[in-house]
Amino acid sequence: MKKPDILSTFHDEEHNMTYRVLAYRILSELEMIQTVKLYLAQPKMLRRKTRERNRTVTTCSLIGSELVFASGL
């Protein structure tokens, strides 16, 4: 299975966080926000008392994977 290779970047100025999202296609702003929300909803993130600050996080998304699998790559 091919790994996601398209990079989309989202910056949260309030927390000075940069989220790098790898996906199978270019993501819209709404799709990037949804992926970041999924990242922040992970149990390890919910256990934190405060949100992360001043970091760059890279996460992967399956958005667009149906295009890759349909083409047989």
C-alpha positions as CSV (number, residue, x, y, z in Angstrom):
1,M,0.0,0.0,0.0
2,K,1.3,3.4,-1.0
3,K,1.8,5.9,1.9
4,P,0.3,9.4,1.7
5,D,2.7,11.8,0.1
6,I,0.8,15.1,-0.3
7,L,1.6,17.6,2.5
8,S,-0.9,20.2,3.7
9,T,0.0,22.6,6.5
10,F,-2.3,24.2,9.0
11,H,-1.0,26.8,11.6
12,D,-2.8,27.6,14.9
13,E,-1.6,31.0,15.8
14,E,-3.3,31.0,19.3
15,H,-1.1,28.1,20.4
16,N,1.8,28.6,18.0
17,M,1.3,25.1,16.6
18,T,2.0,23.9,13.1
19,Y,0.1,20.8,11.9
20,R,1.5,19.0,8.9
21,V,-1.1,16.6,7.4
22,L,0.0,13.9,4.9
23,A,-2.8,12.7,2.7
24,Y,-3.4,11.1,-0.7
25,R,-4.6,14.4,-2.3
26,I,-4.5,18.1,-1.5
27,L,-6.9,18.8,1.4
28,S,-9.3,21.6,1.8
29,E,-9.2,23.8,4.9
30,L,-12.2,22.0,6.3
31,E,-10.6,18.6,5.8
32,M,-7.4,19.8,7.5
33,I,-9.3,21.1,10.5
34,Q,-11.2,17.7,10.7
35,T,-7.9,15.8,10.7
36,V,-6.4,18.1,13.4
37,K,-9.5,17.6,15.5
38,L,-9.1,13.8,15.2
39,Y,-5.5,14.2,16.3
40,L,-6.5,16.3,19.3
41,A,-9.3,13.8,20.2
42,Q,-6.8,10.9,20.7
43,P,-6.8,9.6,24.3
44,K,-3.2,10.6,24.9
45,M,-4.1,14.2,24.0
46,L,-7.3,14.2,26.1
47,R,-5.3,13.2,29.2
48,R,-3.2,16.4,29.0
49,K,-4.2,19.2,31.3
50,T,-3.1,21.8,28.8
51,R,-2.8,21.9,25.1
52,E,0.6,21.6,23.4
53,R,2.3,24.8,22.4
54,N,5.2,25.9,20.2
55,R,5.5,22.6,18.3
56,T,5.2,21.1,14.8
57,V,3.2,17.9,14.5
58,T,3.0,15.6,11.5
59,T,-0.1,13.3,11.2
60,C,-1.5,11.2,8.4
61,S,-5.0,11.2,6.9
62,L,-6.8,8.5,4.8
63,I,-8.7,11.2,2.9
64,G,-8.3,10.5,-0.8
65,S,-7.2,6.9,-0.3
66,E,-10.2,5.7,-2.2
67,L,-8.7,7.2,-5.3
68,V,-5.4,5.3,-4.8
69,F,-7.1,2.0,-4.2
70,A,-9.5,2.4,-7.1
71,S,-6.7,3.0,-9.5
72,G,-4.8,-0.1,-8.3
73,L,-1.6,1.6,-7.2
